[in-house]
Amino acid sequence: MNESTHSPLNIREARIWKLIPSEEDIRPQWKREYDNGDVPWMDEYVGCNEYDKYFRVSVPLEGIEKDCRDWPYLEDGEQYIHQQRVHFFQLVPLSVVIDEAFHAVCRWHPKGSLVDNVKWAKLSRKMQFLSNVKNPQHEIDMAFVRHNQNRKLDLRRFHTIFEDIASVQHPSLPPIDALTKVVWSSIVMLPDVNRMMWRESKEMAIHEEAKRVCAQIRIAAFVRKAIQHVKFKEAKHSATTISKHVRRFLSRLFVARILKAIREDEEHQLRVRCAIILQQEWRRYFWRCRFLHHQEQLRAERRKQIMITRTKLKEEKERKLSSIVYRSVIRIDSTLAVVTIYLQDDMQLRDDVSMLLTVYVPTTRRTFSFKLAETDIRECLERALASEGKLSWDEMLSEQALRELPKRLIMRLVRTQPIFIFSRRHIVEKGILIDKRFVRAEGEIFVLSTFRSPHDFVFSTYQPSTCSHMRTKLTVTKLTEWIHETEGGGEKCNNHNHQNHQRQSDLLEWLIKRVLIRRKPLDDTMMILLQFEAEEERVLKLVTKVQAQWRRLRSFRRAKEETLHQYEKIFDRENQIYAYRNMLTDKRQIDKPKLLGDDDLGDPVDEWRKEEAYDSITGQTIQYYANYATGQSSWLSEEEAARLVQRRFRSKHESDLLGKKVEFADVVRAMQFIHGAREKYEQDSSKLSNIVNFALVTHCLDLDFDAARPVYEHAMKLSPNHPLISRVYAIFLLASRQVPHNLTFQTACKLLDDANEADRSQSMIQSVTEIYFRWAVLVDSRNPLTLLNYALLHQCVYRNYDHAEKLYRAALALDPTNTLVVENYRLFNDERYPGGAYQSHGPPFSVVRRSKVIEERLDWAEWRKMVDPLCPRKGFEVFWFNRFTKMTRFEEPNWDAHWEIRLRRSKWVDGKTSAWQQFYDERTKSSFYYNTYTQQYTSSQGNE
């Protein structure tokens, strides 16, 4: 570092190291040489025109090389401002290091292109390979024997032998880690290899630093572009607004003159009043008629659509019902089926098909369709009815005739699934008639005939009163299952029992008892069925009822789920209750939807959502943002609101930095003065006022310290005792941090003291403050150097240290790596302690944030004793802090004055009968006691 530490010894460039025994030094050899200063720095780019280009920015390598010089005073890598070659030493690739070592060994005497056994032995002795292994020389020779070719090593074998040495020396490490450890502990100290590595690490550091500098330049360009764009938009908007208001003002004046002349005519005023009333009534009448007409059109259109839909549905239903000539529910081999016969009209006739017979099976939900031609229908019905002649269509469409068609249906089981077939042959009962008897059922007499075949039993009935036949069939397999399921029927299970003539009569009686003849519940016709079929019908009815209840429950659950997805809970801020909103119609209600039952919707999520609403007045869809958890709504999105808050915060931040509000007249005056300063200096550069103004423009606005320095020096030569020149030149010296720093600081303090003696009222610098320093912050508040100049003005001239610290922290927030800001802020903090140039009663508030409370007492109220662990001045670590007024003190507060202030602001509570009076302090939310005789104060009631 080029500045001395603040100590009485004034030691420059002193290296202070922690001394440890040499055997405890674990640094590698190359690091020791670097720390000892034995690695020289070579300027290779001096006078060279080489450049590095990144992000479309070129930087000269000569300047980058100067920035990357070795900085031996900082041990922490995060404290370095520029890249250092020592940080890239271990980043050089291992292959490059080994290659350079190979070429360096080859250059040993005698020179050659390969490494022989003598050079290898010399290298191993010099580098002390395998020093931690027993009999290292033998291992090294064996490694050479394993990898040599004609007693020599080429580059590839040189790499391989090093990997072998590394695996022997460090067997517990992975190969790459072992090789890295061997290379960095041995061959990097070869002179040629060491010079190559320091050269490569320097190149890597320079190029990395060049890349960072290019990135900084590109980012700064983007920032300046954005700032200039915002300024241009603001100027354009300001000009547009001014012109708009001027035109509006002129038009209002013109209209006001005309209206003034018109208002003087009373007759005109009366006509205008009448016209307004008539226009209002006419508009009301017109829009009312238009609204009613529109409503009538909507109702008529809706009625028309409803009528068309109803007509279509009715026609379709009538056409479908009109084609049905027969429908019945029958059992075919114990399987329930719904049989429907359709008579197709002329438009539906295809391929001589005149009837369509469908069979729907509820158990499998399958439908079987059969197309019947007229000839098949006629032949079937004539045989079934035993007609002597040809039947007419009226006879074939009778219910008695159509009832014969379902009798031709045959059921087959295919993979346990019922399949129906329509038989086009004449129905003839197969088997032997084994029984025929009269039975009575439902007040009627029937003739019951029983036929038996090897595979089934057929029960046929004849009703003499109506001459109608009924039939049902029972297969042997079904009979066996039925007997097994029937209680006490185990004796009839064997086929021998079925074929035994002695037991056949008992089986027949058992079956006939279980043949049921009853009326159909729908059409009051008779039907025959077996007992297990009747039981299956009863079970089917129960299942149907259960299914209906289940479908009802499922429909209710589905409706409830749709309601849960359709409604959401919102908070009503007006009534301070929760309401329900339909997300499809945006309708809101206080009562909970009935379909929810005992359940309720979850509380709304605290988030802002974009919503749309239709404005009936403008006929447009408007967008807004709502938070249903809090019941709030806004026209602004979260991003827009955040931008508005940020804009307000930036405006508030700039006003805090600048102090009073900047008026438009101040802006005009500053712009005229600044432009005039440049022009006057170009016209007459020998006049003192022109020189000072141009120096201030170059210093505060252009921020070109190199150009401002000779102008300030010329002004100081012309008038060395002028208060204004002394103050601004002192600020410039501190801002630019000229070397030597201590002498510069002493010179600046002397100039400020002389200026304060000559101009105690500071009247000469007021205009400069308004025109240059404040205007620079207003124009470029994102530049840390403008904030630095303004902070030095408050620090050195106005002695407003709190505002100066605020400006320093704002500048550091913009660029924490700016050396000028960092050094001035450090110097400012160091000099604020007692004995410094900017001493104050206590440390700044920034110190309070990093400090810790070490003691608090009730008698101290809002005062606390704190300690600063990072205090740069010994003896000032402990200070006092007031947590309400934010005041700090190095000295202990005056407790008598503190108790008097506290007594005046507190309320009396109790103490009429005692010398101790109790008071309550609203600020600290605590009570204390005051003795009126001894005038003592205490916070403990036990001292009464």
HELIX and SHEET records of a PDB file:
HELIX    1   1 SER A   22  GLU A   24  5                                   3    
HELIX    2   2 GLN A   29  ASP A   35  1                                   7    
HELIX    3   3 LEU A   61  ASP A   67  1                                   7    
HELIX    4   4 GLY A   77  GLN A   79  5                                   3    
HELIX    5   5 ARG A   85  LEU A   91  5                                   7    
HELIX    6   6 LEU A   94  CYS A  106  1                                  13    
HELIX    7   7 ASN A  117  MET A  127  1                                  11    
HELIX    8   8 PRO A  136  HIS A  147  1                                  12    
HELIX    9   9 LEU A  155  GLN A  169  1                                  15    
HELIX   10  10 PRO A  175  SER A  185  1                                  11    
HELIX   11  11 ILE A  187  MET A  189  5                                   3    
HELIX   12  12 PRO A  191  ARG A  263  1                                  73    
HELIX   13  13 GLU A  266  SER A  322  1                                  57    
HELIX   14  14 ASP A  346  GLN A  348  5                                   3    
HELIX   15  15 GLU A  374  ALA A  384  1                                  11    
HELIX   16  16 TRP A  393  MET A  396  1                                   4    
HELIX   17  17 GLU A  399  LEU A  402  1                                   4    
HELIX   18  18 LEU A  405  ARG A  408  5                                   4    
HELIX   19  19 VAL A  476  GLU A  485  1                                  10    
HELIX   20  20 GLY A  490  LYS A  492  5                                   3    
HELIX   21  21 ASN A  495  GLN A  499  1                                   5    
HELIX   22  22 HIS A  501  ILE A  512  1                                  12    
HELIX   23  23 GLN A  531  GLN A  566  1                                  36    
HELIX   24  24 LYS A  594  LEU A  596  5                                   3    
HELIX   25  25 GLU A  638  LEU A  658  1                                  21    
HELIX   26  26 PHE A  664  GLN A  683  1                                  20    
HELIX   27  27 LEU A  688  LEU A  696  1                                   9    
HELIX   28  28 VAL A  697  LEU A  701  3                                   5    
HELIX   29  29 PHE A  705  LEU A  718  1                                  14    
HELIX   30  30 PRO A  723  SER A  736  1                                  14    
HELIX   31  31 HIS A  741  ALA A  758  1                                  18    
HELIX   32  32 GLN A  766  VAL A  768  1                                   3    
HELIX   33  33 THR A  769  PHE A  773  3                                   5    
HELIX   34  34 ARG A  774  VAL A  779  1                                   6    
HELIX   35  35 PRO A  784  LEU A  793  1                                  10    
HELIX   36  36 HIS A  794  TYR A  798  3                                   5    
HELIX   37  37 TYR A  801  LEU A  814  1                                  14    
HELIX   38  38 THR A  819  ASP A  830  1                                  12    
HELIX   39  39 PHE A  845  ARG A  850  1                                   6    
HELIX   40  40 TRP A  895  ARG A  905  1                                  11    
HELIX   41  41 GLN A  941  ASN A  943  5                                   3    
SHEET    1   A 2 TYR A  51  TYR A  54  0                                        
SHEET    2   A 2 VAL A  57  PRO A  60 -1                                        
SHEET    1   B 2 VAL A 115  ASP A 116  0                                        
SHEET    2   B 2 LYS A 152  LEU A 153 -1                                        
SHEET    1   C 4 ILE A 324  ILE A 332  0                                        
SHEET    2   C 4 THR A 335  LEU A 343 -1                                        
SHEET    3   C 4 VAL A 353  VAL A 361 -1                                        
SHEET    4   C 4 ARG A 366  ALA A 373 -1                                        
SHEET    1   D 2 LEU A 409  VAL A 414  0                                        
SHEET    2   D 2 GLN A 417  PHE A 422 -1                                        
SHEET    1   E 4 ILE A 432  ALA A 441  0                                        
SHEET    2   E 4 GLU A 444  ARG A 452 -1                                        
SHEET    3   E 4 ASP A 456  GLN A 463 -1                                        
SHEET    4   E 4 SER A 468  THR A 475 -1                                        
SHEET    1   F 2 VAL A 515  ARG A 519  0                                        
SHEET    2   F 2 MET A 526  LEU A 530 -1                                        
SHEET    1   G 3 TYR A 567  ASP A 572  0                                        
SHEET    2   G 3 ILE A 577  ASN A 582 -1                                        
SHEET    3   G 3 ARG A 588  GLN A 589 -1                                        
SHEET    1   H 3 ARG A 609  ASP A 615  0                                        
SHEET    2   H 3 GLN A 620  ASN A 627 -1                                        
SHEET    3   H 3 GLN A 632  SER A 634 -1                                        
SHEET    1   I 4 LYS A 852  GLU A 855  0                                        
SHEET    2   I 4 TRP A 863  VAL A 867 -1                                        
SHEET    3   I 4 VAL A 878  ASN A 882 -1                                        
SHEET    4   I 4 THR A 888  ARG A 889 -1                                        
SHEET    1   J 4 LYS A 907  ASP A 910  0                                        
SHEET    2   J 4 TRP A 916  ASP A 921 -1                                        
SHEET    3   J 4 SER A 926  ASN A 931 -1                                        
SHEET    4   J 4 TYR A 937  THR A 938 -1                                        
END                                                                             
